[in-house]
Amino acid sequence: MVLGTGLGGLADQLEESWTLSASETGWLVPSTATGHAGRVVCGWLGGHGPCRRSVVMLQGRVHGYEGHAPESLVRGVELLAALGATRLLVTNAAGGLRSDMHIGQLLVVSDHIDLVREPWTVLLEPAAGGGVPASTAATFYDRAMRKKAISAARGVGVSARTGVYAHLKGPSYETRAEYRMLRKLGADVVGMSTVPEVVAASRLGLAVAAISVVTNVACPDAPACTDAEDVCQAAAAAAAGVWAMLAAIAMAPEGDEDA
């Protein structure tokens, strides 16, 4: 699991956990973004019974706007795959683009619009004979995991829906004109992360689900100021729903078509 802005506290809910800083790994790049601790946390979920699951969390991530090379953005996912992960839940804080959204709502990503297109796209399988990466219409987000996540959130009374995530580099928040553009493109939320990790995970054979916490709702005709602390607080308030999604996905048996 990759813990996005404001969701780092979820790592505290793992049982028998231990923590390693990113700098100690010799592989991960430490994050400088607000709300990203830059740690790897390993632990257990599901008590002490035979069905409990081992979970590894990246407590924070690095972003392209922090000045790192594109390949650095996916090193966390590469580490998770090397540790044996088969399912990946990626989370983020995002701006809502639809007027019927509200702060704290969860969006399970069904597709994305990548407006950055850095070289992580080379992580896709090449087409036969080389050249353009395979499947321009690639499906990165596992449908069964999406269904499981939506059901789990609603089961604890948290509002959740599916939608499209737009990826911009940042670090500035969007202008009013950009909000209008993104709506016309078909995006439901916008953020500055996630897509590189999802593309890398797909290339490495992991089943992926991505969850956006709506931390502010765009209103181009009556804009309001938003800062990083506001985003952290709004995301943290939605942690219960995200945890329910993690538990539902992690505890589902391997090979379960509904997992």
C-alpha positions as CSV (number, residue, x, y, z in Angstrom):
1,M,0.0,0.0,0.0
2,V,1.2,3.5,-0.8
3,L,-0.1,6.0,1.7
4,G,-0.8,9.4,0.2
5,T,-1.0,12.9,1.8
6,G,-2.6,12.9,5.2
7,L,-3.0,9.1,5.3
8,G,0.3,8.2,7.0
9,G,-1.4,7.4,10.3
10,L,-2.9,4.3,8.8
11,A,0.4,2.6,9.3
12,D,-0.1,2.8,13.0
13,Q,-3.0,0.3,12.7
14,L,-0.8,-2.5,11.6
15,E,-0.1,-5.2,14.2
16,E,3.4,-6.2,15.2
17,S,4.8,-3.6,12.9
18,W,8.4,-2.5,12.3
19,T,9.6,0.6,10.4
20,L,12.5,1.5,8.2
21,S,13.3,5.0,6.9
22,A,13.6,5.5,3.2
23,S,17.2,6.7,3.6
24,E,18.1,3.4,5.3
25,T,17.1,1.3,2.4
26,G,19.8,2.7,0.1
27,W,17.2,2.5,-2.7
28,L,14.3,4.8,-1.9
29,V,14.5,8.6,-2.2
30,P,13.3,10.5,0.9
31,S,10.3,12.6,0.4
32,T,10.2,16.4,1.1
33,A,6.5,16.9,0.7
34,T,4.2,17.9,3.5
35,G,2.5,14.8,5.0
36,H,4.9,12.2,3.7
37,A,7.1,10.7,6.4
38,G,9.3,8.7,4.0
39,R,9.2,5.3,5.7
40,V,8.6,1.6,4.9
41,V,6.3,0.0,7.5
42,C,5.7,-3.8,7.6
43,G,3.1,-5.5,9.8
44,W,0.1,-7.8,10.0
45,L,-3.6,-7.4,9.4
46,G,-6.3,-9.7,10.6
47,G,-5.3,-10.6,14.1
48,H,-3.3,-13.7,15.0
49,G,-5.4,-16.3,13.2
50,P,-4.2,-18.5,10.2
51,C,-5.9,-16.1,7.7
52,R,-4.0,-13.0,8.7
53,R,-2.2,-11.1,6.0
54,S,1.3,-9.6,5.8
55,V,1.1,-5.9,4.7
56,V,3.8,-3.5,3.6
57,M,3.1,0.2,3.5
58,L,5.1,3.1,2.0
59,Q,4.4,5.8,4.5
60,G,4.6,8.6,1.9
61,R,6.0,8.9,-1.6
62,V,8.1,11.2,-3.8
63,H,6.6,13.4,-6.5
64,G,7.9,14.6,-9.8
65,Y,7.7,18.3,-8.6
66,E,10.3,17.5,-5.9
67,G,12.9,17.4,-8.6
68,H,13.7,13.7,-8.7
69,A,14.4,11.7,-11.8
70,P,11.3,10.0,-13.2
71,E,12.6,6.5,-12.4
72,S,12.9,7.5,-8.7
73,L,9.1,7.9,-8.5
74,V,8.5,4.2,-9.0
75,R,11.3,2.7,-6.8
76,G,8.8,2.2,-3.9
77,V,6.6,0.0,-6.1
78,E,9.6,-1.9,-7.3
79,L,10.5,-2.6,-3.7
80,L,7.0,-3.8,-2.9
81,A,7.1,-6.2,-5.9
82,A,10.6,-7.5,-4.8
83,L,9.2,-8.2,-1.4
84,G,6.5,-10.4,-2.9
85,A,3.5,-8.2,-3.1
86,T,0.8,-9.3,-5.5
87,R,-1.8,-6.6,-4.8
88,L,-1.2,-2.9,-4.6
89,L,-3.5,-0.3,-3.1
90,V,-2.4,3.2,-4.0
91,T,-3.9,6.2,-2.2
92,N,-3.7,10.0,-2.7
93,A,-5.3,13.3,-1.8
94,A,-7.0,14.9,-4.8
95,G,-9.0,17.9,-5.8
96,G,-12.6,17.1,-6.8
97,L,-13.7,18.4,-10.2
98,R,-17.5,17.7,-10.0
99,S,-20.0,20.0,-8.3
100,D,-21.8,17.0,-6.7
101,M,-18.6,16.0,-4.8
102,H,-17.8,16.8,-1.2
103,I,-14.8,16.9,1.0
104,G,-13.9,13.5,2.4
105,Q,-15.6,11.5,-0.4
106,L,-13.6,8.6,-1.7
107,L,-13.1,8.0,-5.4
108,V,-12.0,4.5,-6.6
109,V,-10.0,5.2,-9.8
110,S,-11.3,3.4,-12.9
111,D,-8.9,5.1,-15.4
112,H,-6.5,8.1,-15.6
113,I,-5.5,10.9,-17.8
114,D,-1.7,11.4,-17.7
115,L,-0.9,15.0,-18.6
116,V,2.8,14.6,-17.6
117,R,3.9,11.6,-19.7
118,E,7.4,11.3,-18.3
119,P,9.6,8.3,-19.2
120,W,7.9,6.0,-16.7
121,T,5.7,5.1,-19.8
122,V,8.7,3.0,-21.0
123,L,7.9,0.6,-18.1
124,L,5.0,-0.7,-20.2
125,E,5.5,-3.9,-22.2
126,P,6.7,-2.9,-25.7
127,A,4.6,-3.8,-28.7
128,A,5.6,-6.7,-30.8
129,G,8.7,-5.7,-32.8
130,G,9.5,-2.8,-30.4
131,G,8.4,0.8,-30.7
132,V,5.3,2.2,-29.1
133,P,4.4,0.5,-25.8
134,A,1.7,-2.1,-26.0
135,S,-2.0,-1.3,-25.5
136,T,-2.6,2.4,-25.7
137,A,-5.9,1.6,-24.1
138,A,-4.3,-0.4,-21.3
139,T,-6.4,-1.2,-18.3
140,F,-4.3,-0.5,-15.2
141,Y,-7.0,-0.8,-12.5
142,D,-8.3,-4.1,-11.4
143,R,-12.1,-4.3,-11.7
144,A,-12.6,-6.9,-8.9
145,M,-10.6,-4.8,-6.5
146,R,-12.6,-1.7,-7.4
147,K,-15.8,-3.5,-6.6
148,K,-14.4,-4.8,-3.3
149,A,-13.2,-1.3,-2.3
150,I,-16.5,0.4,-3.1
151,S,-18.5,-2.2,-1.1
152,A,-16.2,-1.9,1.9
153,A,-16.4,1.9,2.1
154,R,-20.2,1.8,1.9
155,G,-20.3,-0.9,4.5
156,V,-18.8,1.6,7.0
157,G,-21.1,4.4,5.9
158,V,-18.4,6.3,3.8
159,S,-19.4,7.9,0.5
160,A,-17.5,6.3,-2.4
161,R,-17.8,6.4,-6.2
162,T,-15.7,5.5,-9.2
163,G,-14.1,8.0,-11.6
164,V,-11.2,9.2,-13.6
165,Y,-8.0,10.7,-12.1
166,A,-6.1,13.4,-13.9
167,H,-2.3,13.5,-13.3
168,L,-0.5,16.9,-13.3
169,K,3.0,17.5,-12.2
170,G,2.5,20.4,-9.8
171,P,3.5,21.6,-7.3
172,S,1.0,24.5,-7.7
173,Y,-2.7,23.8,-7.5
174,E,-4.7,24.3,-10.7
175,T,-6.0,27.6,-12.1
176,R,-9.7,28.2,-12.8
177,A,-9.1,27.7,-16.5
178,E,-7.3,24.4,-15.8
179,Y,-10.2,23.2,-13.7
180,R,-12.6,23.9,-16.6
181,M,-10.3,22.1,-19.0
182,L,-10.0,19.0,-16.9
183,R,-13.8,18.8,-16.5
184,K,-14.1,18.9,-20.3
185,L,-11.5,16.1,-20.7
186,G,-13.6,13.9,-18.5
187,A,-11.6,13.9,-15.3
188,D,-13.4,13.6,-11.9
189,V,-10.4,14.4,-9.6
190,V,-6.9,15.8,-10.1
191,G,-3.6,15.2,-8.3
192,M,0.1,15.1,-8.6
193,S,1.0,11.4,-8.1
194,T,-0.2,7.8,-8.4
195,V,0.0,7.3,-12.2
196,P,3.8,6.5,-12.3
197,E,3.3,4.0,-9.5
198,V,0.3,2.4,-11.2
199,V,2.1,2.1,-14.6
200,A,5.1,0.5,-12.9
201,A,3.0,-1.9,-10.8
202,S,1.1,-3.0,-14.0
203,R,4.4,-3.7,-15.7
204,L,5.5,-5.7,-12.7
205,G,2.4,-7.9,-12.7
206,L,0.6,-6.5,-9.6
207,A,-3.1,-6.1,-9.4
208,V,-3.8,-2.5,-8.7
209,A,-6.5,-0.4,-7.1
210,A,-6.2,3.4,-6.5
211,I,-8.1,5.5,-4.1
212,S,-8.4,9.3,-4.1
213,V,-9.6,11.2,-1.1
214,V,-11.4,14.4,-2.2
215,T,-9.8,17.0,-0.1
216,N,-11.2,20.1,-1.8
217,V,-13.8,20.7,-4.5
218,A,-13.0,23.0,-7.4
219,C,-15.4,25.8,-8.0
220,P,-13.9,27.9,-10.8
221,D,-16.4,30.7,-10.5
222,A,-15.9,31.1,-6.8
223,P,-12.4,29.8,-6.0
224,A,-11.2,29.3,-2.5
225,C,-7.6,29.1,-1.2
226,T,-6.3,25.6,-0.4
227,D,-2.9,24.8,1.2
228,A,-1.0,21.6,2.0
229,E,-2.2,21.5,5.7
230,D,-5.8,21.8,4.6
231,V,-5.3,18.8,2.3
232,C,-3.6,16.7,5.0
233,Q,-6.4,17.3,7.5
234,A,-9.2,16.6,5.0
235,A,-7.5,13.3,4.0
236,A,-6.8,12.2,7.5
237,A,-10.6,12.6,8.3
238,A,-11.3,10.0,5.6
239,A,-8.9,7.4,7.0
240,A,-11.6,5.0,8.3
241,G,-13.0,4.5,4.8
242,V,-9.6,3.9,3.3
243,W,-8.7,1.4,6.1
244,A,-12.0,-0.5,5.4
245,M,-11.0,-0.7,1.7
246,L,-7.5,-2.0,2.6
247,A,-8.8,-4.6,4.9
248,A,-11.4,-5.9,2.4
249,I,-8.8,-6.2,-0.4
250,A,-6.0,-7.6,1.8
251,M,-8.1,-10.2,3.5
252,A,-9.7,-11.6,0.4
253,P,-8.2,-15.0,-0.5
254,E,-5.7,-15.2,-3.4
255,G,-7.4,-16.0,-6.6
256,D,-10.8,-14.8,-5.3
257,E,-12.6,-13.4,-8.3
258,D,-14.3,-10.9,-6.0
259,A,-11.1,-9.8,-4.3
